[in-house]
Amino acid sequence: MAIVAISSLMITIQQSMQVTGCNLELFYEKLASLIAVMEKPSSITGDLEALASLELQIVEVAYRAEKEIDSKSIEVVRAKTDTLRGRAFWKLSCFLEQVVENIDSIMKEWMAIRDGCNNMKEYMIVSESSKSFLAKTEMRQGLTFWKRAVGHVDSMMNKWRKKQSICTKSKDVEAQNLTLGSTSRHSLEHENVMVGHENEFEMMQDQLTRGASDLEVVSIVGMGGIGKTTLANKIYTDPFVMSCFDKRAKVTISQDYCVRNVLLRLLSSISGKTHQTYEEQDDGQLADQLQKLLKGPRYLVVIDDIWTTGAWDDIKLCFPDCNCRSRILMTTRNMEVAEYASSGSPPYQMRLMNFDESWSLLYEKVFARGFFPHEFEQLGKQIASKCKGLPLMIVVIAGLLSKIGNRLDRWRSVAENVSSVMNTDLDVQCMRVLALSYYHLPHHLRACFLYFALFPEDKLIFVNELVKLWAAEGFLKVDETKSMEQVAKQSLKDLVDRSLVFIQRVSSFDGKIKACGMHDVIRELCLREARKINFVNVIMDNQNPSEQAKHFSTTRVRISIQSKQSKTVVNRLSMVRNDDSCSIVLSVDDPSSSNMMQALKRFKVLRVLDLASSTLNAFPSCIVELFHLRYLALSVYSSTDDRGIDIPPSIASLQYLQTLILKSPTSLAWKYSRPFILPSEIFKMSQLRHLSLDWNYLKQHESIERSWLLRNLQCLSGWNPLSCTSSIFRLLPNVKKLQIYGIQEGYIRSNKDEVFHSLCYLDQLKELDFKMKKTAIVRPMFPTRLILPSIGTFLKNLKKLAFRGTRLHWKDLEILGKLPKLKALKLGYDACLGTDWEVGEEGFPHLKFLRLKQLYLHKWIASSDHFPCLERLVINRCWSMYSIPQDFVDITTLQLIHVSDSAKSVGNSAKMIQQEIEDNYGSSVEVCIS
């Protein structure tokens, strides 16, 4: 973690330079040189415990320094005279000098232990570089006490020379474990490949599809990672099984489950509706609704990862027995639960794979995707044998081998390590193998991996949220050629490639990861490793106070409170002994809050505060005192002020804030929501990169000064059309994603021409989304023929465009074809008026992705010439639509047609296009109909 801590310190120095305007580049460069030394590959020959102790010292120094740098930088910003400003800058510089000197001193000891005498010459060069650095600093800033540091370097080098005569090399087997290399795996789409168990599959297929007419519960029992879920998913998606059931649904229960969430997931899975549809119903009503949906048709429900008999009791009455051979397939680690829920037939005990199956799985994951000489296959068979039939172990080891490549010595080391963990019970073996993958992560990825411990089990983790949190924590490796967001997404990809994180959702447009998750066994490893180094304090309802108090640190601990009710959160926070906690992430099922901010007041150095899952009754004024904040997410609702929720001008004191999220409660109906009233001072928050808002108004924006430039802002979501003016957009020169969101009256009151023409100031804009809330006004919102034609003249970098609730005319979309880089177009509910869409002559020559959702479109008149580059067509909930234009047969680039919740004729036309493409061109197009 030392490298991560120094990288974070560098980012803080960089932010200080941006906030204060002071030149601290020399300190930044010196820290960069220290990281380069630490990252240089080396055979560790010293005491690992001593190295870990020194790294911890570096971490402590760096993290404590960041707090002071923030404080002293704010003093520079707030100084009212040049004299006071100069004095504040001098204090900041002196402090940074001392910090760099302390880290440099610890580094010398660290290198001596790590490398013995081998790299003494190299470190002498580094020390000479330190002298040069100190001299430059003295010349530039007149800080004479750096001479003492030079003397200190000389003294330390003399001690090193004396040690040189007695240095000896030592062999350390465990050190080799740390240098085996980084792990990887193949594309995650192959993660759930089922190898073996053919007989068991056929037996269970028969049990589910045939047999008595009564409702039956079929259970699969086995240890974590043995393949229960993989087998259940294979059965669930088997075409023959699918054809036997009228309705299907699946849900994951997990240890810490919420009955309401389970019911909502089942209802959404069966009905195809979102959770919001059922938000107003209580648990009893949800259970009744679920039972009614399942009464009559033959259904199959998969209940994955259920842990207790009580969990089954909570939901079993929702599944009616209508004597139509409905089935429930259950997976669990607990035989007692399986026997309790089963309908008389004994549960299926999942067996470990035999050698042939183990080798087949390893071969599929590694050898089938690349050429390896014969000796590698022999080692591979040894490794497969030593995994003793546990699929999870084989998959993780396969990821490691895939990344290592053709390095025979490293393969042998892996084989030896797998063998060494086979002498204990299987659960420990699995943890050891998973830990092996963790310890082979590069330093900058370890913190990213451990951060998953903050999220609840089975949590769907959205990538955009994760990226912002990693950036706020300072985990991301400094790369001058890439943005923080790019570095974060590459880090996530690296974790996916190493089989430590799995993909849960991808973009239908470009296949990029939208949401991810973590296997429960890997999450257990994550928790263990995070607690070992006091990285995180996870507080849950099922822990007792003494157990919760064990996990805390004196610095930079992160708190994750996972509770079913907000009212217990205050009590949980009172158990935290460390006021210096840097992050608090709240995950609650019940959003109501009570005295939340009172409990949070004592945490003065927070960098991350995520309270979005709990609802506050006003914007808490005490938050503006937390000037260390980098990430702030709040859900606020005020029932007392019809005008809206005031955000105070003092929010501008959060000078380091990178992400600001202000949301209304998701369960709140639109008619009861209140807008956020934003102060113009928000434009003084120069470090903002992501501003995400629900309905809002900007007050007194006439007073905004041109010097208030949000140069770092990348994403602006929920911006009111009334605030879409040239005077505002010129202050946002680097915005890449913009969502304009408001009520229809807002558009009507705004200068509609300026809404579009002001976009010319956003020349970096790549994604644009118009989203309007439906109101009583039904007339078209825009004189679109006067406005849209201008878009093509200045949005030359726009790649994605979306409209929802905008009530445009279909023919006015013709101008969008002139956008030279437009690749994706999404038309959502009420985007366009009229029942017929006749595409204009020029069409959309560059479009690759088109989504039509919830449109009252009947007739679509278009040819292949209008969409010559189209690759993916998605049609969802277009019940009035007759068919897809048959001429799409001649679109040679077409790869996918996905039709869901639409008229049967639309699906039939998709199948006809698929068949004709195969007959005429011999190529294939994927057609998905649901």
N, C-alpha and C positions, 0 to 999 in steps of 0.2 A: 504493500500500500504506500510505500515511501514515494515511488514515482508518481502515483496518483495524487498524493498530497502536494508534491512540488509542482506538478502540472496545474493543480487547482490554485496554488499560490501565484503561479505565473498569470493565470487568467484573471485573478483578482488584481494583480499589478496592472495588467492591461486595461481592465475596467477603471482602475483608479486614474490612469493616464487620460482616458476618455472623459471621465467625469470632471477631473481637476484641470486638465490641460497641461499638467506638469510632465517633464521628461524624466521617466524612470527606466529608460530603455537599457541602461547598463546593468541594472539589477536583473532585469528580465533575461538578458543575454547570458549572464553568469549562471542563472538557474538552468537555462537551457543546456549549457555546457555540462553541468552536473548530471542532468538527466541522460545526456549522451553517454557519459561514463558509466552510469548504472545500467543502461540498456545494452551495453556492449556485451556480446556473448562471451562467457567465461566458464571454465570448469571450477566449480566451487570446491575449495580445498580446506576451508576453515570450519569453525564451529557454527552450526546452523542456528543454535539457540542464541548465541552472541550476536549473530547477524540480525535475527528477528528483533532482539532487544534494541539494537542501534536503529533499525528501521522504524521501530515504534517511537524512538526519540525524535527522529526526523519528522514523523507524522505529527507528533505533539507540537513541535516548534512551528511547523508550517501552518497547521490549523489555528493555533493561537495567534500567529502573525496575521492571518487573514482578518480576524476580528479587529485587530488594532489598525490594520491598514484601512479598513472601512471607516473606522471612527476618525482617524487622523485625516483621511481624505475629505470627509464631511466637514471637518474643521476648516480645511482649505476652501471648500465651496462656500461656506457660510461667512468667511472672513469679509468684513465690510470695508477694509482699507488695504492698500498694497502692502503696508508694513505688517499688518496682521496676517495677510496672506503669505508673505515671504517667511514669516516666523513659523507658520503652520507647515509650510512646505519643508522648511529646514528640519522640523521635528519628524516629519514623515521620512525624509531622506536618512536622517540619523538612525531612526528605528530600522529601516530596511537594511542599512549597512550592517547593523548588529545581527539581524536575522540571517543574512547571507553568510556572515562570518561563522555563526553558530552551526548552520547546516554544513558549511564547508569543513568545519572542524570534525563534526561527526562523520562526514563522508570519508575522511582520511582513515579513521579507525575502521570504518566499514570495509574499505578497499583492502586494508592490511589483512583483515581476517578473511575476506572473501578469496583473495588471490595469493596470500602468502607474500613471497618476494618477487613473484613472476612479473607483476606489472608495476614494480617500483619506479622503473624508468619512465613509464607512461604517466604515473601520477606526479613525478617531478615536473613533467612538462605541464600538466594541469596546474600545479602549484605556481609555476612560472607565469602561467596565464592569469592566475589569481593576482599575482603581483602587478601584472600589467593592468588588469582590471582596476585594482585599487589605486594605482597611479593616475589612471584616467579619471577616476571618480574624484580624486583629490584636486586635480587640475581644473576640472569642470565645476566643482561645487565648493572648493576651498575647505574641505573637511579634513583637517590635519591628523585627526586621531587614527586615520587609516594606516599611518606609519607603524602604529603598534601592531596592527594586523599583519603587516609584512614581516615584522620581527617574529610574530607568532608562527607564521609559515616557515621561516628559517629554522626556528626551534624545533618545530614538528618534523621537518625534513632530517635534522640531525638525529632525532630519535629513530626515525625510519632507517637511517643508514646503520645505526647500531643494531637494530633488529635484523638487518639483512644477513648478518653473519650467523644468526641462529635460526633463521627461517627454514622450515622443512615442509615438504609436501605431505599431505595426508590423504588417504583414500576414503571416500565416503559414498557408500552405495545409494543412500537416500538422495544425495545430490544429483546422481544420475537421473533419478526419477523426476527431478525438477527441470532437466534439460532434454527430455525426450522429444520435445518439439510441440507444436500446437496441434490441436485435434480438429477434425472436420468430419463431415458426413455428406452423403449425396443429397440430392433434392428431397425435401421433406414429403413430397407427394408419394414417396415409396416407404414412408415411415411405418405404415400399418400393413405392410405385406405380411400375409399369413403363410408361414411355411410349416408343413406337416399338419397333423390333427385332421387329416381328411376323413378318417372314419368317424371321429367325434363330430365333425361338422355335419356329415350325412345323418348321423344318429339324431342330433339336435334339430336338424332341418325336418326330419320325419316327425319328431316329437311335437314340433310347433305347428306343422301344417296338417297333420292327421290326428287320429286319436278321438277321444270322447268329445262330445259337444259342449261339455261344461268348461267354464273358464279355468285355465291352468296356469300355474306359476312355475316356470322352469328356471333353475338357479345354476350359476357357474361360480365355483368357489376356488380360490387360490391366492397365493401370496402376491404382493405388489410387484409389478413388472413381469408377470408370468405370461401375459397375453390375454387376459380375460376380456378386456375392452376390445381388443383387436378381433377376437373371435366373435364377440357380440355384434360388432359393426359389420363383419363379413356376412353374418346371418341376416342382419337388418337390411343390408343392401343387395342381397342375393335376388336376382330377377324372379326366380320361382317363388321364393318366400313373399316377395312384394306382390306378386300376382294373386296370392291367396288371401290378402287382407284388404279391406276397404279403407281403413284408416290406420296410420302408423304414427308413432311419436317416440321420442327418446329424451331422457333427462338424466343429468348427473346429480347425485345427492351429496356425496362427500361427508366428512366428519361434522363440520360446523354448518349444518344446513338450515335454511329458513323455509318453513312450510309454504308460506305465501309465494316465495320465489319459485319453488318447485311447481306449485299449481300454475303460476303465470307462464312458466316455460312450457309445461304440458299443453296449456290452452293455446299458446302461440304456435306451438309445433303442429297441433291438430287443425286449428282454424286458419292459420296463416296470417292472423292479425297481430299487431304489435302489443307490447305490454300495456301501453297507454290506454288501449281500448277497455281494459278491465281495471284501471286504477281506482275507480270510484267504488268498486265492490269489496266487501269484507271477505275474510277467508272462507266463511261458510257459504257465501254466494258463489265464490270462485269454485269451490268443491262441487256445489250443485250444478254449476254451469258445465264443468268438466264431465260430470256423470251423465248429464243430458246429451252432450255431444257424442258420448261413447255408447249410449243406449240404442241398440238396434243394429248398427253395422258391425261387421267382424273386424276386430282391431288387434294390433300388435303394439305393445308398449315395452320399450327397453328402459329399465331402471339400473343405471350404472353406478357402481361404487357406493353401495348402501352399507352403513356401518352398524346400525343398531336395530333391535326389534321395535323400539319406540318409533323410529323413523317410518317403518313399514305400517305400524298402527295408525300413524298420522294421515296416511294417504290411501290405504287399501280400500276404504269404503267408496272411493271415487271411481272404482273400476267395477261396473255392473256385470253380472253374469246373465246374459240373454240366451244362453244355450246355442251359441252360433260359433263355437270353437275359437273364441278369442283367447289370446295368449299374452302372458307377461314374462319377459326374459330379464332376469336379474343377475347382476354380478356383485360379488362381495368377497371380502377377505375373511369373513367370519362364518364358520360352519353353523354356528348356533342361529344366526340370522337366516341363513339359507334353509335350514330345516324348519324353522318357525314359519317361514313364508310359503314354502313349497306345498304343492297340492297332493302330497302323498308319495309321489315318485321321489327317489333319492336325488339330492343335488349332484351335479356333475363336478367331480374334483379334477380341476385342471392339472394335467401332468407336466412335468418338465420334458423338454425335447430330448430325443435320443441323439446320438452322435451324428448320424446322417442328416437329421433335420437341422441340427446346430451348424454343421458345415455348409448345408445348403443356404441357410440364412446368411451366414458370414460371406459366402461366395457371392450371393446376390448383392449384398451391400458393398463389397470391395472389389472382388476379382472380375465380376461381370462387366465392370465399367472401365477397365483399363488393363494393360498388359503387365503381368508380373512374371519373372522367371520362376522355374520349378521350385527352387529352394524357398521362395516366399510361400508357395502353396503348402509346403511341408510345415513351415512355421505357423501358417494360418490354421492348419488342421490341429496343431498342438494347442493353439489359442482357443479354437472352437471347443476342443475337448475339455479344456480347463475352465471354460465358462459353465460347465455342468448343466447345460440345458436351459438356462434362464435367458429368455429373449432380450430382456432389457440390458443385461450385461453384454450380450453379443452386439446389440445395436450401438451401445456406447463405445465398445472397443473398436467396432467397425469404423465409427467416426474418427477415432484416434488414428487408426491405420491408414485411412484414406488421406488424411492430412499429412502424415509422415511421408508417404510416397515410397519410392524405391530406395530406402535406406535400411540395409540389412541389419546393421548394428542396432538401430532403433527398434526394429521389429523384434530382435532378440531380447532387448530390454523390456519391451511390452510383454512378451511371452513370460519372462521371468517374474514380472510384477503380477501378472494374472495368477501365476502359480503360487506366489507368496501369500495371496489373500484367500486361497482355497482351503485353508486349515481351520477356519472358523465357520460359524453358522452362516446360512445363505444371506440373511438380511445384512450382516456385517460385511460380507463379501461385496454385495451390491453397493453399499455405501463406500467401500474402499475403491471400487472401480469407478464409481461416479466421482469420488474425490480425486482420483487420478486425472480424470478429464479436467476437473477444476484447477488443480495445481499446474496443469500444462497450459492454462490460459496465459496470454501475455498480461503483464501487470495492469495495463490500462483497461483490460476487459474484466478483471476480477471484481472490481467495485460495481461495474455494470451488472454482472451476474448476481452478486449478493444483494443488490437493490430489489430484486424480485421478492425477497423475504418480506418486504413491506406490504405486499398485496395479499389479500385473502386467498385461501385455497379455491381453485377452480375459477378464479377471477378472470374475466375477459379483459385483457390489458391492451388498450388502444395505443398504437405506435406513436401517434402524434402527441399523446399525453406523456408517454414514457420518454420520448426525445427531449421534451421540455424539462422534465424532472432531472434527467441526467445532466443536462446543461446547467441547471440551477445548482446542482450539487458540486459541479466542477470536476466531474469524472472524465470528461472527454479529452482525449489526447490532443495537444495543441498542434494544429496543422495550418500553416499560413495560407495554403492553397485551397482550403475547403472551408465551408461554413460549418458552424456547430451542428446544424441539422444534418448535413451530409456526413460528418464524422459519426454522429450518433446512429444514423441508419446503417452505416457500414459496421459499426460495433454490434448492432443487433443482428445483422446478417452473419457476422462471425460467430455469434452465440448459437444461431440457428444451424449453421454449418457444423458446429461441434455437438449437435444433438442435446444441448442443454436447455434450449428453448424451442418450442414448436409453433408452427403457424396455425392460426385458427381462422383468419379471414384474409383474403387477398382482394386487390382491386380488380374489378371486372374489365377495367380499361387497359392497364399495363402490367397486371400481375404483381404489383408491389405489395408488401406486407401491410395490412391494415390493422390487424389485431393478432396478438400472440398469447401464449400461455406456457405453463410449466407442468410437467408430469408430477404427480404428488410425491413420488419417491425422490425425484430430483429436487423438488421443493424442500423436502426434509433435509437433504444434504445442504441446500442453500441456507436453511435456518440454522443448522448446526455450525456451519462455517462462519456465518455472520455473527453468531453469538460468541464463538471462540475469541474473536478479536474485538468484541464489544462494538460491533458495527451497527447493530440494530436492537431495539427493545420492542418486541411484539407483545402486546397486551391483549388478551382475549378473555371472554366471559368465563370460560371454563378453567381459568387459572386462579389459584389462590394468591393473596397478596404477597406472601413470603416468596413464592416462586417467581412472581413478576419482578420483585425487587432485586433479584439476583443479577439481572441483565441490564447493567448500566455502566457508563464510563464517565471519566472526568472530562472528556472533551469529544465533540463531534458525534455524539450518539444520535440515532434517528429513532423516533417513536412512531409505531404503527398501532393504532387502537382499533381493534376489530370487534365490534359489539353489535348486538341486535337492537339496542335502544340507546338513543342519545342521552337519556337522563342518567345512564350509568357512566357516561364518558367522564363527567366531572370527577366522579369518585376515582376512576382509573387514573386520571391525570394527577390527582393528589398523591398517588402512590409513587410517582416518578420523583426520584431524589435529585436528579441532575437538572438544575436550572439552565445549564449551558447547552441543552439539546439544540441541534441545528435544524431538525426537521420534525414536523408533526403531520402525519397523514392519517386521516380519519375515514373509516369504512363502517357505516352503520346502515341497518335495514330500515329503522324508523327515523325519518328525517327531522322530527321535531326536536328543538334544542331548548336548553334551560341553563342560564348562567355560564354559557360556554366561554365567553371572552373573559369573564372574571377568573376562570381557572387558567386561562392562557397568559394572563398579564405578566407572570413571573418569568416567562421564557423570552429573554431580551435579545438573544442573538440568533433567532430563527432565520434560516435561509429559505426554507420551504414550509408553507402553511397551506394545507389542502383540507378545507372544510366543506367541500362541495356536496358531500353526501348528507350534510346536516343543514337545516334551514335556520338562518338568523333573522330576527325581526327588524333589524336595521343594520346599516353599515357601521361596524364598530370603530369608533373614533380612535381607540387606543392602538389600532393597527398601524397608524401612520408613525408611531414611535419605533417600529421595528425596521429600522433603516438598513439592516443587513439582508432583508428579504430579496430573493431572486424570483420566487414563484409564489403567487397568491391566487387561490381559487376559493370563491365564496358563492353560496346560494342564499339569496336574500329576498324576503317578502315582507312588505309593510301593509298591514290592514288599516292603519290609522291615517295615512296620508294618500289621498286620491291623486295628488299631483305627481307623485313618484318617489323614488328612493334617492336621496341626495348623497352624492359622493363629495366629500369636502375638498376644497382646494389644497389642503395640507397633504393630500395624497402625493403631491409632487415631491415631498421630502423622501419618498422611497426611491432614491436616486439610482439604486442598483437593480431595481426590479426589471426582470426580463420578460416574465409572463404574468399577465393579469387576466383572470377569468371571473366574470360577474354574470351569474345565471339566476334565473327565476326557478323555483322548484318545479321539477319535471311533472309532478302530479297535479300542478295547478292549472285549471282551465284558463284559456287565453283571456276570457272576459274579466277574470279576477286579477290578472297580472298587472304590475305597475312598472312604468319605465324607469330606467336608471337615468338620473340627471347628472351628466358629466361636467366637471369644471373645465374651463379652457386650459388650466394649469397642467392638465394631463400631457400637454405637448412639451412640457419641460422635462419629462422623464426620458432622458436621452438613451438609456440602456434598454428600453422596451423593444422586444423582438416579436412578441405575440400578444395581441389584444383581442380577446374573445368576449363578446357581449350578447346579452339578450336585448330586447326592445329598449331603446335609449334615446335621449336627446342631449345635444351639446349646447350648453348655455353660454351666452356672451362670447361667441366665437369671433365676434368683430374685434375683440381686444387681443386676439392672438398675435404675438410678435413674430416677424419673419425669422428671427434668430432662434426660435423654438423649433428646432429641426429634429424629427424622429428618424435619424439616419439609419438606425439599426432595425427599424420595424420591418418584419418580413411578412407577417400575416395579420390582417385586420378583418375580423369576423363580426357580423351583426351591425355594421355601420348604417346609421339612419340616412335615407335619401336627402333629408333636409340639410345634412352636413356634407353632402357631396358637392363641394364647391372648389373652384380653382385655387382660392386662397388657402384652403386646407390641404388639398391633394399635393400642392407644391412643397408641402412640409414633409411629405412621405415619399422621398425619391426612390427608395429601394423595396417598396412593397411588391411582393410576388403573388400573394393570394388575397383576394378581396371578396367579401360577401356583403352585399347591400341588402339590408333587412329592415322592414318596417311595415306599417299598415298602409292600406291603399290611400287613405286620406293624406298620408305623409308625402306620397308621390304627387298627388294632385295639388297639394299646397306648395310643393317645391318647384323650382324653375327646372322643368323637365329637360329643356335643351342643355342646361348647364350640368345636369346630372351626368349626361353622356359626354359632353364636350370637355368637362373637367378631367375626364379619364386620360386625356392626352399627357397630363403631367406624370402619369404612372407608366413610364416607358419600360419598366422592368416587369410589368404585370404579365403573369402567365396563366393565372386561373381567376375567373370572374364568375360570381354566382349572384343572381338576383332572386330574392325570396321575399314575397309579399304575403302578409296575413290577410285572410278573407274578411271583408266587412260587409255592411249592408249595401254599399255602393256597388252597382253591377255594371256601370258603363265602362268601356275600355279606358284604361288608365293613361295610356300614352297616345299622342298623335304620332304613332310609330313611323309613318312614312317620312316624317320630317326629321326624326332623330336617328333611327338606326342606320341610314346610309352613311353617316359620318364615322361609324365605328371602324370600318375597314381602312380608313385613311391614317389612323394613328395607333390602333392596337395591333401592331405588327408582330409582337412577341407572344400574343395570346394563344395558348394551346388548349385550354379547357374552358367551356362556357356552359352555364346552366341557367334555366329560367323556371321559377315556380310561382304561381299566383299572379303572374304579370299580365295576363289577358291580352297578349299580342294577337295580331292577325297572322294567319299562316303565310300569306304572300309576303309579309314583311320580313320573313326569315331569309329571303333571297340574298339580301346584302351580306349575310354571315358567310356565304360562300367565298366572299372576297378576302376574308381574313387569311393571310398567306401561310400561317402556321397552325391553324385550327385543326386539332386532331380529335377532340372529343366534344360532343354536344349532348346535353341532357335536358330533356323537356319533361317537367313534372306537372303536378296537378294544376289545372287552370293556366298553364303557361301560354296557351293559344286558344283563341275563340274560333268557332266554326267546326263543322263536321268533316270537311274535305280539305286534304292537303295535296295540292298539285305543285310539285317541286318545280322551281324556275329553271329556265333553260341552262344556266351555268352550273346549277347544282352545288355540290360540296366536293370540289376536286381533291382536297387533302384529308378529308374526314376518315378516321379509322374506327371510331367508336360512336355509336348512336344508341341512346336509351330513351324510350317513350314510356312514360309511367302515368297512370291515372288520367288519361286524356279521353275526351269525348270525340275521338276521331273515328269516323265511319270508313271513309274512302281515302286510300293513300295512292296517289298517282305518281309513279316515278319509274325510271329505267336504270339500267346498270350504268349508263353514261353519267347519271347524276351523282353516283357514289362509286367512282372507279377504284378507290383505295380502301373501301370499307372492309374491316376485318371482323368486327363484333357487332351484332345487333341484339339488343335486349328490349323485350316488350313485356311490360308488367301492368296488370290490372287495366288493360284496355278492352273492356267488355263490349264496347260498341263497334270495335274494329272488325272489318270483314276478313281481310287477308293481307299478307305481305305481297308487294308487287312481284309477279311471277318472273319478270325480266331480271330479277336479282340472280337468277341462274347464271347469268353471264358476268357476274362480278368475280373475277379470278382470284381476288385476294381474300374472299370471304372464308372465315375459319369457324365462326360460331354463331348460331341463332339460339337465343334463350327466350322461351315463351313461358310465362307463369301467370296464373290467375286471369286468363283472357279467354275469349271465345274459342270454342273448339275448332272453328274454321281457320283461325290464325295458326294454330298448331298443325292442322292438316296442310296448310299452304307451305309451312316450313318443311314438313316432311317431303312434300312434292319437290321443293327446290333441292333438298338434299339428294333425292333419288335422281333427279335430272342432271345434277352436277356429276354424280357418279357415272351415269349412263353416257353423258355427252363428253365429259372431260377425263373420266377415270380418276378423279380426285375425290377427297372426302371432306365433308363439312360436319362438324359436331352440332347436333340438334338436341337441346334439352327442353323438355316440356313438363311442367308441373302445375 
